[in-house]
Amino acid sequence: MHVRKNDIVEVLTGDDAGDAQSPTLGKVLRVLPDKNKVIVEGVNKVYRHLKPSRRNPQGGRLSKEMPIDASNVLLYCPSCRRGRRIGKRYTADGAKERYCKKCGSGLGLLSKPNPKYARSSS
């Protein structure tokens, strides 16, 4: 899956999608890889109506985020200031990282350096 927990993403489609001038950004709270869904902070909110009980004597409406499909979000690139497609590559020391396909800037490491994938200086 192209996003991880605590990533900042741009929402592309749905009721909470922004437009080109003001994209909807949010932090990924949970990733559900078996269902190919993500839960994004402040996106796809629904209300759960609660009856008064001992635990919640007031009752009322509880707001919570519901999952959206992972294909409806793009990882946010800070240098482009937009949600962009990402790729995966090995750095010079052999660590695997995500990078922005548009500007080429690194977006975080995926694995520790592995000498097997390190580029040799010839």
Biopython code that builds the backbone (N, CA, C, O; Angstrom):
import numpy as np
from Bio.PDB.StructureBuilder import StructureBuilder

atoms = [
    (1, "MET", "N", (0.850, -1.184, 0.000)),
    (1, "MET", "CA", (0.000, 0.000, 0.000)),
    (1, "MET", "C", (0.891, 1.241, 0.000)),
    (1, "MET", "O", (1.947, 1.250, 0.632)),
    (2, "HIS", "N", (0.466, 2.284, -0.707)),
    (2, "HIS", "CA", (1.328, 3.443, -0.902)),
    (2, "HIS", "C", (1.299, 4.453, 0.242)),
    (2, "HIS", "O", (2.100, 5.388, 0.242)),
    (3, "VAL", "N", (0.406, 4.297, 1.210)),
    (3, "VAL", "CA", (0.383, 5.203, 2.366)),
    (3, "VAL", "C", (0.572, 4.406, 3.646)),
    (3, "VAL", "O", (0.284, 3.211, 3.706)),
    (4, "ARG", "N", (1.063, 5.097, 4.665)),
    (4, "ARG", "CA", (1.279, 4.492, 5.972)),
    (4, "ARG", "C", (0.622, 5.356, 7.035)),
    (4, "ARG", "O", (0.173, 6.469, 6.763)),
    (5, "LYS", "N", (0.575, 4.830, 8.240)),
    (5, "LYS", "CA", (0.032, 5.581, 9.368)),
    (5, "LYS", "C", (0.873, 6.838, 9.582)),
    (5, "LYS", "O", (2.094, 6.809, 9.424)),
    (6, "ASN", "N", (0.220, 7.933, 9.940)),
    (6, "ASN", "CA", (0.815, 9.250, 10.213)),
    (6, "ASN", "C", (1.276, 9.993, 8.957)),
    (6, "ASN", "O", (1.906, 11.044, 9.078)),
    (7, "ASP", "N", (0.986, 9.485, 7.757)),
    (7, "ASP", "CA", (1.283, 10.232, 6.534)),
    (7, "ASP", "C", (0.252, 11.340, 6.355)),
    (7, "ASP", "O", (-0.883, 11.229, 6.819)),
    (8, "ILE", "N", (0.659, 12.405, 5.677)),
    (8, "ILE", "CA", (-0.276, 13.453, 5.278)),
    (8, "ILE", "C", (-0.694, 13.145, 3.836)),
    (8, "ILE", "O", (0.152, 12.946, 2.964)),
    (9, "VAL", "N", (-2.011, 13.110, 3.600)),
    (9, "VAL", "CA", (-2.529, 12.753, 2.291)),
    (9, "VAL", "C", (-3.508, 13.816, 1.794)),
    (9, "VAL", "O", (-4.068, 14.580, 2.580)),
    (10, "GLU", "N", (-3.701, 13.849, 0.479)),
    (10, "GLU", "CA", (-4.704, 14.700, -0.146)),
    (10, "GLU", "C", (-5.848, 13.808, -0.598)),
    (10, "GLU", "O", (-5.626, 12.789, -1.252)),
    (11, "VAL", "N", (-7.073, 14.190, -0.251)),
    (11, "VAL", "CA", (-8.258, 13.423, -0.628)),
    (11, "VAL", "C", (-8.695, 13.859, -2.022)),
    (11, "VAL", "O", (-8.915, 15.046, -2.264)),
    (12, "LEU", "N", (-8.821, 12.895, -2.945)),
    (12, "LEU", "CA", (-9.129, 13.198, -4.342)),
    (12, "LEU", "C", (-10.615, 13.192, -4.645)),
    (12, "LEU", "O", (-11.102, 14.080, -5.345)),
    (13, "THR", "N", (-11.348, 12.209, -4.132)),
    (13, "THR", "CA", (-12.750, 12.058, -4.486)),
    (13, "THR", "C", (-13.594, 11.881, -3.240)),
    (13, "THR", "O", (-13.076, 11.632, -2.151)),
    (14, "GLY", "N", (-14.891, 12.010, -3.413)),
    (14, "GLY", "CA", (-15.816, 11.834, -2.311)),
    (14, "GLY", "C", (-16.381, 13.169, -1.849)),
    (14, "GLY", "O", (-16.077, 14.212, -2.428)),
    (15, "ASP", "N", (-17.196, 13.135, -0.815)),
    (15, "ASP", "CA", (-17.842, 14.343, -0.304)),
    (15, "ASP", "C", (-16.838, 15.334, 0.284)),
    (15, "ASP", "O", (-17.074, 16.542, 0.258)),
    (16, "ASP", "N", (-15.733, 14.836, 0.807)),
    (16, "ASP", "CA", (-14.755, 15.695, 1.466)),
    (16, "ASP", "C", (-13.604, 16.108, 0.567)),
    (16, "ASP", "O", (-12.637, 16.697, 1.052)),
    (17, "ALA", "N", (-13.672, 15.823, -0.710)),
    (17, "ALA", "CA", (-12.592, 16.189, -1.623)),
    (17, "ALA", "C", (-12.580, 17.694, -1.835)),
    (17, "ALA", "O", (-13.631, 18.323, -1.958)),
    (18, "GLY", "N", (-11.391, 18.263, -1.877)),
    (18, "GLY", "CA", (-11.259, 19.680, -2.158)),
    (18, "GLY", "C", (-11.146, 19.911, -3.649)),
    (18, "GLY", "O", (-11.410, 19.013, -4.448)),
    (19, "ASP", "N", (-10.749, 21.129, -4.026)),
    (19, "ASP", "CA", (-10.515, 21.426, -5.429)),
    (19, "ASP", "C", (-9.039, 21.770, -5.620)),
    (19, "ASP", "O", (-8.246, 21.635, -4.688)),
    (20, "ALA", "N", (-8.668, 22.210, -6.815)),
    (20, "ALA", "CA", (-7.260, 22.458, -7.127)),
    (20, "ALA", "C", (-6.682, 23.591, -6.283)),
    (20, "ALA", "O", (-5.510, 23.549, -5.909)),
    (21, "GLN", "N", (-7.499, 24.608, -5.979)),
    (21, "GLN", "CA", (-7.001, 25.735, -5.207)),
    (21, "GLN", "C", (-6.887, 25.424, -3.718)),
    (21, "GLN", "O", (-5.975, 25.915, -3.052)),
    (22, "SER", "N", (-7.793, 24.621, -3.195)),
    (22, "SER", "CA", (-7.763, 24.294, -1.761)),
    (22, "SER", "C", (-7.993, 22.794, -1.572)),
    (22, "SER", "O", (-9.115, 22.372, -1.293)),
    (23, "PRO", "N", (-6.934, 21.982, -1.720)),
    (23, "PRO", "CA", (-7.107, 20.535, -1.561)),
    (23, "PRO", "C", (-7.369, 20.162, -0.102)),
    (23, "PRO", "O", (-6.897, 20.835, 0.815)),
    (24, "THR", "N", (-8.119, 19.094, 0.100)),
    (24, "THR", "CA", (-8.393, 18.591, 1.442)),
    (24, "THR", "C", (-7.225, 17.716, 1.878)),
    (24, "THR", "O", (-6.939, 16.690, 1.261)),
    (25, "LEU", "N", (-6.557, 18.133, 2.947)),
    (25, "LEU", "CA", (-5.436, 17.374, 3.490)),
    (25, "LEU", "C", (-5.837, 16.775, 4.820)),
    (25, "LEU", "O", (-6.651, 17.347, 5.545)),
    (26, "GLY", "N", (-5.271, 15.631, 5.142)),
    (26, "GLY", "CA", (-5.539, 14.997, 6.424)),
    (26, "GLY", "C", (-4.452, 14.006, 6.766)),
    (26, "GLY", "O", (-3.690, 13.565, 5.905)),
    (27, "LYS", "N", (-4.396, 13.664, 8.041)),
    (27, "LYS", "CA", (-3.405, 12.718, 8.543)),
    (27, "LYS", "C", (-4.033, 11.326, 8.576)),
    (27, "LYS", "O", (-5.180, 11.170, 8.995)),
    (28, "VAL", "N", (-3.292, 10.327, 8.140)),
    (28, "VAL", "CA", (-3.792, 8.953, 8.139)),
    (28, "VAL", "C", (-3.751, 8.426, 9.576)),
    (28, "VAL", "O", (-2.688, 8.361, 10.193)),
    (29, "LEU", "N", (-4.922, 8.052, 10.098)),
    (29, "LEU", "CA", (-5.015, 7.533, 11.459)),
    (29, "LEU", "C", (-4.801, 6.024, 11.508)),
    (29, "LEU", "O", (-4.145, 5.511, 12.415)),
    (30, "ARG", "N", (-5.361, 5.316, 10.527)),
    (30, "ARG", "CA", (-5.233, 3.856, 10.458)),
    (30, "ARG", "C", (-5.189, 3.411, 9.015)),
    (30, "ARG", "O", (-5.768, 4.053, 8.138)),
    (31, "VAL", "N", (-4.500, 2.311, 8.771)),
    (31, "VAL", "CA", (-4.451, 1.699, 7.445)),
    (31, "VAL", "C", (-5.031, 0.298, 7.566)),
    (31, "VAL", "O", (-4.642, -0.467, 8.449)),
    (32, "LEU", "N", (-5.956, -0.036, 6.683)),
    (32, "LEU", "CA", (-6.582, -1.361, 6.671)),
    (32, "LEU", "C", (-6.171, -2.055, 5.378)),
    (32, "LEU", "O", (-6.927, -2.024, 4.407)),
    (33, "PRO", "N", (-4.974, -2.690, 5.333)),
    (33, "PRO", "CA", (-4.469, -3.230, 4.076)),
    (33, "PRO", "C", (-5.280, -4.387, 3.519)),
    (33, "PRO", "O", (-5.332, -4.564, 2.302)),
    (34, "ASP", "N", (-5.917, -5.180, 4.377)),
    (34, "ASP", "CA", (-6.705, -6.305, 3.868)),
    (34, "ASP", "C", (-7.944, -5.839, 3.118)),
    (34, "ASP", "O", (-8.424, -6.542, 2.229)),
    (35, "LYS", "N", (-8.478, -4.657, 3.463)),
    (35, "LYS", "CA", (-9.643, -4.096, 2.777)),
    (35, "LYS", "C", (-9.260, -2.989, 1.801)),
    (35, "LYS", "O", (-10.125, -2.441, 1.118)),
    (36, "ASN", "N", (-7.957, -2.650, 1.726)),
    (36, "ASN", "CA", (-7.435, -1.576, 0.876)),
    (36, "ASN", "C", (-8.100, -0.247, 1.198)),
    (36, "ASN", "O", (-8.501, 0.489, 0.297)),
    (37, "LYS", "N", (-8.215, 0.058, 2.490)),
    (37, "LYS", "CA", (-8.862, 1.289, 2.942)),
    (37, "LYS", "C", (-7.977, 2.001, 3.956)),
    (37, "LYS", "O", (-7.109, 1.391, 4.581)),
    (38, "VAL", "N", (-8.211, 3.307, 4.108)),
    (38, "VAL", "CA", (-7.505, 4.118, 5.094)),
    (38, "VAL", "C", (-8.522, 4.973, 5.837)),
    (38, "VAL", "O", (-9.582, 5.302, 5.306)),
    (39, "ILE", "N", (-8.182, 5.328, 7.077)),
    (39, "ILE", "CA", (-8.994, 6.243, 7.864)),
    (39, "ILE", "C", (-8.199, 7.538, 7.987)),
    (39, "ILE", "O", (-7.094, 7.552, 8.530)),
    (40, "VAL", "N", (-8.776, 8.625, 7.476)),
    (40, "VAL", "CA", (-8.109, 9.923, 7.433)),
    (40, "VAL", "C", (-8.804, 10.857, 8.423)),
    (40, "VAL", "O", (-10.031, 10.894, 8.508)),
    (41, "GLU", "N", (-7.996, 11.604, 9.163)),
    (41, "GLU", "CA", (-8.498, 12.509, 10.193)),
    (41, "GLU", "C", (-9.372, 13.599, 9.576)),
    (41, "GLU", "O", (-8.934, 14.323, 8.683)),
    (42, "GLY", "N", (-10.617, 13.709, 10.062)),
    (42, "GLY", "CA", (-11.533, 14.750, 9.608)),
    (42, "GLY", "C", (-12.225, 14.484, 8.283)),
    (42, "GLY", "O", (-12.915, 15.364, 7.768)),
    (43, "VAL", "N", (-12.061, 13.288, 7.716)),
    (43, "VAL", "CA", (-12.638, 12.968, 6.405)),
    (43, "VAL", "C", (-13.628, 11.817, 6.560)),
    (43, "VAL", "O", (-13.381, 10.877, 7.316)),
    (44, "ASN", "N", (-14.750, 11.893, 5.843)),
    (44, "ASN", "CA", (-15.795, 10.867, 5.855)),
    (44, "ASN", "C", (-16.343, 10.646, 7.272)),
    (44, "ASN", "O", (-16.414, 9.515, 7.753)),
    (45, "LYS", "N", (-16.723, 11.734, 7.922)),
    (45, "LYS", "CA", (-17.238, 11.653, 9.290)),
    (45, "LYS", "C", (-18.708, 11.238, 9.283)),
    (45, "LYS", "O", (-19.489, 11.672, 8.437)),
    (46, "VAL", "N", (-19.061, 10.400, 10.234)),
    (46, "VAL", "CA", (-20.444, 9.981, 10.423)),
    (46, "VAL", "C", (-20.789, 10.152, 11.893)),
    (46, "VAL", "O", (-19.905, 10.272, 12.742)),
    (47, "TYR", "N", (-22.099, 10.164, 12.187)),
    (47, "TYR", "CA", (-22.561, 10.307, 13.565)),
    (47, "TYR", "C", (-23.125, 8.991, 14.055)),
    (47, "TYR", "O", (-23.885, 8.320, 13.357)),
    (48, "ARG", "N", (-22.742, 8.636, 15.262)),
    (48, "ARG", "CA", (-23.314, 7.469, 15.925)),
    (48, "ARG", "C", (-24.179, 8.003, 17.048)),
    (48, "ARG", "O", (-23.689, 8.696, 17.940)),
    (49, "HIS", "N", (-25.480, 7.681, 17.008)),
    (49, "HIS", "CA", (-26.410, 8.169, 18.015)),
    (49, "HIS", "C", (-26.405, 7.210, 19.198)),
    (49, "HIS", "O", (-26.601, 6.005, 19.042)),
    (50, "LEU", "N", (-26.175, 7.771, 20.385)),
    (50, "LEU", "CA", (-26.062, 6.958, 21.594)),
    (50, "LEU", "C", (-27.227, 7.227, 22.526)),
    (50, "LEU", "O", (-27.582, 8.377, 22.783)),
    (51, "LYS", "N", (-27.824, 6.140, 23.036)),
    (51, "LYS", "CA", (-28.848, 6.277, 24.059)),
    (51, "LYS", "C", (-28.164, 6.563, 25.387)),
    (51, "LYS", "O", (-27.023, 6.144, 25.585)),
    (52, "PRO", "N", (-28.819, 7.255, 26.293)),
    (52, "PRO", "CA", (-28.221, 7.459, 27.615)),
    (52, "PRO", "C", (-28.001, 6.114, 28.317)),
    (52, "PRO", "O", (-28.858, 5.232, 28.281)),
    (53, "SER", "N", (-26.834, 5.978, 28.955)),
    (53, "SER", "CA", (-26.500, 4.757, 29.673)),
    (53, "SER", "C", (-25.660, 5.140, 30.892)),
    (53, "SER", "O", (-25.386, 6.319, 31.117)),
    (54, "ARG", "N", (-25.258, 4.153, 31.665)),
    (54, "ARG", "CA", (-24.406, 4.451, 32.817)),
    (54, "ARG", "C", (-23.064, 5.013, 32.382)),
    (54, "ARG", "O", (-22.514, 5.924, 32.999)),
    (55, "ARG", "N", (-22.562, 4.447, 31.312)),
    (55, "ARG", "CA", (-21.257, 4.891, 30.818)),
    (55, "ARG", "C", (-21.334, 6.304, 30.229)),
    (55, "ARG", "O", (-20.418, 7.111, 30.387)),
    (56, "ASN", "N", (-22.451, 6.581, 29.546)),
    (56, "ASN", "CA", (-22.661, 7.877, 28.914)),
    (56, "ASN", "C", (-24.047, 8.381, 29.327)),
    (56, "ASN", "O", (-25.010, 8.201, 28.581)),
    (57, "PRO", "N", (-24.164, 9.011, 30.506)),
    (57, "PRO", "CA", (-25.496, 9.383, 30.996)),
    (57, "PRO", "C", (-26.194, 10.454, 30.150)),
    (57, "PRO", "O", (-27.420, 10.554, 30.167)),
    (58, "GLN", "N", (-25.422, 11.248, 29.418)),
    (58, "GLN", "CA", (-26.001, 12.310, 28.607)),
    (58, "GLN", "C", (-26.603, 11.769, 27.310)),
    (58, "GLN", "O", (-27.619, 12.281, 26.838)),
    (59, "GLY", "N", (-25.977, 10.730, 26.728)),
    (59, "GLY", "CA", (-26.405, 10.271, 25.408)),
    (59, "GLY", "C", (-25.892, 11.239, 24.359)),
    (59, "GLY", "O", (-24.938, 11.974, 24.614)),
    (60, "GLY", "N", (-26.502, 11.255, 23.192)),
    (60, "GLY", "CA", (-26.145, 12.236, 22.174)),
    (60, "GLY", "C", (-25.530, 11.609, 20.940)),
    (60, "GLY", "O", (-25.706, 10.422, 20.665)),
    (61, "ARG", "N", (-24.792, 12.452, 20.192)),
    (61, "ARG", "CA", (-24.212, 12.025, 18.926)),
    (61, "ARG", "C", (-22.691, 11.990, 19.050)),
    (61, "ARG", "O", (-22.072, 12.960, 19.488)),
    (62, "LEU", "N", (-22.098, 10.865, 18.659)),
    (62, "LEU", "CA", (-20.652, 10.699, 18.653)),
    (62, "LEU", "C", (-20.189, 10.736, 17.202)),
    (62, "LEU", "O", (-20.662, 9.959, 16.373)),
    (63, "SER", "N", (-19.259, 11.645, 16.899)),
    (63, "SER", "CA", (-18.748, 11.781, 15.535)),
    (63, "SER", "C", (-17.478, 10.968, 15.390)),
    (63, "SER", "O", (-16.602, 11.022, 16.253)),
    (64, "LYS", "N", (-17.369, 10.203, 14.292)),
    (64, "LYS", "CA", (-16.157, 9.423, 14.064)),
    (64, "LYS", "C", (-15.896, 9.311, 12.568)),
    (64, "LYS", "O", (-16.799, 9.463, 11.746)),
    (65, "GLU", "N", (-14.622, 9.038, 12.235)),
    (65, "GLU", "CA", (-14.230, 8.888, 10.839)),
    (65, "GLU", "C", (-14.443, 7.448, 10.391)),
    (65, "GLU", "O", (-14.235, 6.506, 11.155)),
    (66, "MET", "N", (-14.858, 7.299, 9.151)),
    (66, "MET", "CA", (-15.037, 5.983, 8.559)),
    (66, "MET", "C", (-13.987, 5.792, 7.461)),
    (66, "MET", "O", (-13.452, 6.769, 6.939)),
    (67, "PRO", "N", (-13.688, 4.528, 7.108)),
    (67, "PRO", "CA", (-12.658, 4.275, 6.099)),
    (67, "PRO", "C", (-13.062, 4.759, 4.707)),
    (67, "PRO", "O", (-14.236, 4.750, 4.338)),
    (68, "ILE", "N", (-12.045, 5.181, 3.946)),
    (68, "ILE", "CA", (-12.225, 5.481, 2.529)),
    (68, "ILE", "C", (-11.228, 4.630, 1.757)),
    (68, "ILE", "O", (-10.242, 4.158, 2.322)),
    (69, "ASP", "N", (-11.477, 4.436, 0.485)),
    (69, "ASP", "CA", (-10.606, 3.594, -0.323)),
    (69, "ASP", "C", (-9.241, 4.249, -0.488)),
    (69, "ASP", "O", (-9.145, 5.466, -0.645)),
    (70, "ALA", "N", (-8.200, 3.449, -0.453)),
    (70, "ALA", "CA", (-6.834, 3.967, -0.550)),
    (70, "ALA", "C", (-6.566, 4.597, -1.914)),
    (70, "ALA", "O", (-5.680, 5.442, -2.034)),
    (71, "SER", "N", (-7.309, 4.203, -2.935)),
    (71, "SER", "CA", (-7.109, 4.781, -4.257)),
    (71, "SER", "C", (-7.631, 6.213, -4.336)),
    (71, "SER", "O", (-7.353, 6.911, -5.311)),
    (72, "ASN", "N", (-8.374, 6.659, -3.341)),
    (72, "ASN", "CA", (-8.936, 8.007, -3.348)),
    (72, "ASN", "C", (-8.044, 9.025, -2.649)),
    (72, "ASN", "O", (-8.451, 10.174, -2.473)),
    (73, "VAL", "N", (-6.841, 8.634, -2.248)),
    (73, "VAL", "CA", (-5.919, 9.558, -1.600)),
    (73, "VAL", "C", (-4.557, 9.501, -2.285)),
    (73, "VAL", "O", (-4.170, 8.472, -2.839)),
    (74, "LEU", "N", (-3.834, 10.626, -2.238)),
    (74, "LEU", "CA", (-2.469, 10.710, -2.742)),
    (74, "LEU", "C", (-1.583, 11.223, -1.621)),
    (74, "LEU", "O", (-1.988, 12.090, -0.847)),
    (75, "LEU", "N", (-0.383, 10.692, -1.537)),
    (75, "LEU", "CA", (0.576, 11.148, -0.541)),
    (75, "LEU", "C", (0.966, 12.590, -0.832)),
    (75, "LEU", "O", (1.207, 12.949, -1.984)),
    (76, "TYR", "N", (1.029, 13.424, 0.216)),
    (76, "TYR", "CA", (1.315, 14.846, 0.086)),
    (76, "TYR", "C", (2.824, 15.054, -0.028)),
    (76, "TYR", "O", (3.587, 14.547, 0.794)),
    (77, "CYS", "N", (3.255, 15.802, -1.049)),
    (77, "CYS", "CA", (4.663, 16.144, -1.233)),
    (77, "CYS", "C", (4.875, 17.567, -0.730)),
    (77, "CYS", "O", (4.294, 18.500, -1.283)),
    (78, "PRO", "N", (5.698, 17.758, 0.311)),
    (78, "PRO", "CA", (5.887, 19.108, 0.858)),
    (78, "PRO", "C", (6.568, 20.067, -0.123)),
    (78, "PRO", "O", (6.283, 21.264, -0.098)),
    (79, "SER", "N", (7.454, 19.575, -0.980)),
    (79, "SER", "CA", (8.130, 20.478, -1.909)),
    (79, "SER", "C", (7.203, 20.914, -3.048)),
    (79, "SER", "O", (7.289, 22.057, -3.497)),
    (80, "CYS", "N", (6.323, 20.033, -3.521)),
    (80, "CYS", "CA", (5.348, 20.392, -4.561)),
    (80, "CYS", "C", (4.118, 21.081, -3.970)),
    (80, "CYS", "O", (3.408, 21.800, -4.673)),
    (81, "ARG", "N", (3.872, 20.864, -2.697)),
    (81, "ARG", "CA", (2.681, 21.342, -1.983)),
    (81, "ARG", "C", (1.398, 20.805, -2.595)),
    (81, "ARG", "O", (0.394, 21.513, -2.668)),
    (82, "ARG", "N", (1.431, 19.541, -3.039)),
    (82, "ARG", "CA", (0.279, 18.868, -3.620)),
    (82, "ARG", "C", (0.366, 17.388, -3.304)),
    (82, "ARG", "O", (1.422, 16.892, -2.911)),
    (83, "GLY", "N", (-0.744, 16.682, -3.476)),
    (83, "GLY", "CA", (-0.722, 15.240, -3.439)),
    (83, "GLY", "C", (-0.137, 14.737, -4.747)),
    (83, "GLY", "O", (-0.565, 15.156, -5.822)),
    (84, "ARG", "N", (0.829, 13.850, -4.664)),
    (84, "ARG", "CA", (1.511, 13.381, -5.870)),
    (84, "ARG", "C", (1.619, 11.864, -5.872)),
    (84, "ARG", "O", (1.556, 11.219, -4.825)),
    (85, "ARG", "N", (1.786, 11.301, -7.078)),
    (85, "ARG", "CA", (2.086, 9.877, -7.194)),
    (85, "ARG", "C", (3.486, 9.641, -6.660)),
    (85, "ARG", "O", (4.348, 10.517, -6.736)),
    (86, "ILE", "N", (3.708, 8.446, -6.118)),
    (86, "ILE", "CA", (5.013, 8.158, -5.544)),
    (86, "ILE", "C", (5.616, 6.932, -6.206)),
    (86, "ILE", "O", (4.919, 6.117, -6.810)),
    (87, "GLY", "N", (6.924, 6.826, -6.075)),
    (87, "GLY", "CA", (7.650, 5.657, -6.534)),
    (87, "GLY", "C", (8.545, 5.182, -5.407)),
    (87, "GLY", "O", (8.667, 5.844, -4.376)),
    (88, "LYS", "N", (9.162, 4.041, -5.606)),
    (88, "LYS", "CA", (10.094, 3.495, -4.626)),
    (88, "LYS", "C", (11.435, 3.292, -5.301)),
    (88, "LYS", "O", (11.499, 2.831, -6.441)),
    (89, "ARG", "N", (12.515, 3.637, -4.596)),
    (89, "ARG", "CA", (13.855, 3.502, -5.142)),
    (89, "ARG", "C", (14.831, 3.215, -4.012)),
    (89, "ARG", "O", (14.517, 3.384, -2.834)),
    (90, "TYR", "N", (16.026, 2.776, -4.402)),
    (90, "TYR", "CA", (17.088, 2.540, -3.440)),
    (90, "TYR", "C", (18.036, 3.734, -3.446)),
    (90, "TYR", "O", (18.395, 4.255, -4.503)),
    (91, "THR", "N", (18.436, 4.157, -2.249)),
    (91, "THR", "CA", (19.387, 5.258, -2.136)),
    (91, "THR", "C", (20.800, 4.717, -2.338)),
    (91, "THR", "O", (20.984, 3.518, -2.543)),
    (92, "ALA", "N", (21.787, 5.593, -2.280)),
    (92, "ALA", "CA", (23.175, 5.192, -2.517)),
    (92, "ALA", "C", (23.676, 4.195, -1.474)),
    (92, "ALA", "O", (24.504, 3.337, -1.781)),
    (93, "ASP", "N", (23.175, 4.306, -0.243)),
    (93, "ASP", "CA", (23.629, 3.380, 0.802)),
    (93, "ASP", "C", (22.804, 2.093, 0.855)),
    (93, "ASP", "O", (23.078, 1.229, 1.687)),
    (94, "GLY", "N", (21.798, 1.947, -0.016)),
    (94, "GLY", "CA", (21.023, 0.710, -0.088)),
    (94, "GLY", "C", (19.717, 0.746, 0.669)),
    (94, "GLY", "O", (19.036, -0.276, 0.750)),
    (95, "ALA", "N", (19.339, 1.888, 1.228)),
    (95, "ALA", "CA", (18.056, 2.006, 1.923)),
    (95, "ALA", "C", (16.958, 2.237, 0.889)),
    (95, "ALA", "O", (17.180, 2.910, -0.118)),
    (96, "LYS", "N", (15.781, 1.682, 1.138)),
    (96, "LYS", "CA", (14.649, 1.862, 0.234)),
    (96, "LYS", "C", (13.858, 3.076, 0.698)),
    (96, "LYS", "O", (13.588, 3.226, 1.890)),
    (97, "GLU", "N", (13.488, 3.941, -0.237)),
    (97, "GLU", "CA", (12.734, 5.141, 0.112)),
    (97, "GLU", "C", (11.613, 5.389, -0.883)),
    (97, "GLU", "O", (11.640, 4.892, -2.009)),
    (98, "ARG", "N", (10.613, 6.178, -0.444)),
    (98, "ARG", "CA", (9.559, 6.644, -1.329)),
    (98, "ARG", "C", (9.990, 8.001, -1.876)),
    (98, "ARG", "O", (10.656, 8.773, -1.187)),
    (99, "TYR", "N", (9.604, 8.289, -3.126)),
    (99, "TYR", "CA", (9.951, 9.581, -3.696)),
    (99, "TYR", "C", (8.793, 10.098, -4.549)),
    (99, "TYR", "O", (7.960, 9.331, -5.033)),
    (100, "CYS", "N", (8.765, 11.402, -4.716)),
    (100, "CYS", "CA", (7.754, 12.070, -5.525)),
    (100, "CYS", "C", (8.087, 11.861, -6.994)),
    (100, "CYS", "O", (9.220, 12.103, -7.410)),
    (101, "LYS", "N", (7.113, 11.412, -7.789)),
    (101, "LYS", "CA", (7.349, 11.171, -9.209)),
    (101, "LYS", "C", (7.484, 12.476, -9.995)),
    (101, "LYS", "O", (8.056, 12.475, -11.085)),
    (102, "LYS", "N", (6.973, 13.579, -9.471)),
    (102, "LYS", "CA", (7.013, 14.852, -10.194)),
    (102, "LYS", "C", (8.351, 15.564, -9.979)),
    (102, "LYS", "O", (9.026, 15.927, -10.943)),
    (103, "CYS", "N", (8.738, 15.765, -8.698)),
    (103, "CYS", "CA", (9.943, 16.551, -8.424)),
    (103, "CYS", "C", (11.138, 15.692, -8.014)),
    (103, "CYS", "O", (12.270, 16.175, -8.031)),
    (104, "GLY", "N", (10.914, 14.442, -7.651)),
    (104, "GLY", "CA", (12.011, 13.544, -7.312)),
    (104, "GLY", "C", (12.489, 13.626, -5.881)),
    (104, "GLY", "O", (13.456, 12.951, -5.527)),
    (105, "SER", "N", (11.847, 14.433, -5.036)),
    (105, "SER", "CA", (12.306, 14.551, -3.651)),
    (105, "SER", "C", (11.901, 13.327, -2.836)),
    (105, "SER", "O", (10.862, 12.718, -3.089)),
    (106, "GLY", "N", (12.729, 12.976, -1.860)),
    (106, "GLY", "CA", (12.469, 11.819, -1.008)),
    (106, "GLY", "C", (11.346, 12.097, -0.026)),
    (106, "GLY", "O", (11.229, 13.209, 0.489)),
    (107, "LEU", "N", (10.512, 11.081, 0.238)),
    (107, "LEU", "CA", (9.364, 11.230, 1.128)),
    (107, "LEU", "C", (9.424, 10.283, 2.321)),
    (107, "LEU", "O", (8.395, 10.007, 2.939)),
    (108, "GLY", "N", (10.600, 9.786, 2.652)),
    (108, "GLY", "CA", (10.727, 8.926, 3.820)),
    (108, "GLY", "C", (11.252, 7.550, 3.474)),
    (108, "GLY", "O", (10.998, 7.019, 2.393)),
    (109, "LEU", "N", (11.989, 6.984, 4.414)),
    (109, "LEU", "CA", (12.589, 5.663, 4.218)),
    (109, "LEU", "C", (11.583, 4.563, 4.483)),
    (109, "LEU", "O", (10.708, 4.702, 5.338)),
    (110, "LEU", "N", (11.708, 3.467, 3.747)),
    (110, "LEU", "CA", (10.872, 2.288, 3.944)),
    (110, "LEU", "C", (11.638, 1.148, 4.610)),
    (110, "LEU", "O", (11.033, 0.293, 5.257)),
    (111, "SER", "N", (12.973, 1.129, 4.457)),
    (111, "SER", "CA", (13.766, 0.061, 5.066)),
    (111, "SER", "C", (15.132, 0.602, 5.450)),
    (111, "SER", "O", (15.549, 1.672, 5.007)),
    (112, "LYS", "N", (15.815, -0.167, 6.285)),
    (112, "LYS", "CA", (17.163, 0.200, 6.707)),
    (112, "LYS", "C", (18.143, -0.033, 5.562)),
    (112, "LYS", "O", (17.836, -0.775, 4.629)),
    (113, "PRO", "N", (19.317, 0.591, 5.622)),
    (113, "PRO", "CA", (20.309, 0.378, 4.564)),
    (113, "PRO", "C", (20.708, -1.085, 4.474)),
    (113, "PRO", "O", (20.952, -1.737, 5.490)),
    (114, "ASN", "N", (20.773, -1.596, 3.248)),
    (114, "ASN", "CA", (21.163, -2.964, 2.983)),
    (114, "ASN", "C", (22.333, -2.916, 2.000)),
    (114, "ASN", "O", (22.181, -2.401, 0.892)),
    (115, "PRO", "N", (23.503, -3.445, 2.388)),
    (115, "PRO", "CA", (24.653, -3.351, 1.504)),
    (115, "PRO", "C", (24.459, -4.072, 0.161)),
    (115, "PRO", "O", (25.151, -3.772, -0.812)),
    (116, "LYS", "N", (23.524, -5.015, 0.112)),
    (116, "LYS", "CA", (23.256, -5.728, -1.136)),
    (116, "LYS", "C", (22.756, -4.789, -2.232)),
    (116, "LYS", "O", (23.042, -5.001, -3.411)),
    (117, "TYR", "N", (22.006, -3.746, -1.845)),
    (117, "TYR", "CA", (21.433, -2.821, -2.812)),
    (117, "TYR", "C", (22.192, -1.503, -2.907)),
    (117, "TYR", "O", (21.767, -0.605, -3.633)),
    (118, "ALA", "N", (23.291, -1.369, -2.199)),
    (118, "ALA", "CA", (24.070, -0.142, -2.232)),
    (118, "ALA", "C", (24.766, -0.004, -3.580)),
    (118, "ALA", "O", (25.221, -0.985, -4.168)),
    (119, "ARG", "N", (24.836, 1.241, -4.055)),
    (119, "ARG", "CA", (25.530, 1.507, -5.311)),
    (119, "ARG", "C", (27.023, 1.551, -5.047)),
    (119, "ARG", "O", (27.480, 2.257, -4.147)),
    (120, "SER", "N", (27.776, 0.807, -5.821)),
    (120, "SER", "CA", (29.217, 0.785, -5.627)),
    (120, "SER", "C", (29.832, 1.997, -6.309)),
    (120, "SER", "O", (29.401, 2.394, -7.391)),
    (121, "SER", "N", (30.833, 2.579, -5.680)),
    (121, "SER", "CA", (31.519, 3.740, -6.263)),
    (121, "SER", "C", (32.709, 3.221, -7.053)),
    (121, "SER", "O", (33.749, 2.897, -6.481)),
    (122, "SER", "N", (32.550, 3.142, -8.384)),
    (122, "SER", "CA", (33.627, 2.601, -9.203)),
    (122, "SER", "C", (34.414, 3.679, -9.893)),
    (122, "SER", "O", (35.360, 3.382, -10.623)),
]
sb = StructureBuilder()
sb.init_structure("model")
sb.init_model(0)
sb.init_chain("A")
sb.init_seg("    ")
for serial, (resi, resn, name, xyz) in enumerate(atoms, 1):
    if name == "N":
        sb.init_residue(resn, " ", resi, " ")
    sb.init_atom(name, np.array(xyz, "f"), 0.0, 1.0, " ", f" {name:<3s}", serial, name[0])
structure = sb.get_structure()
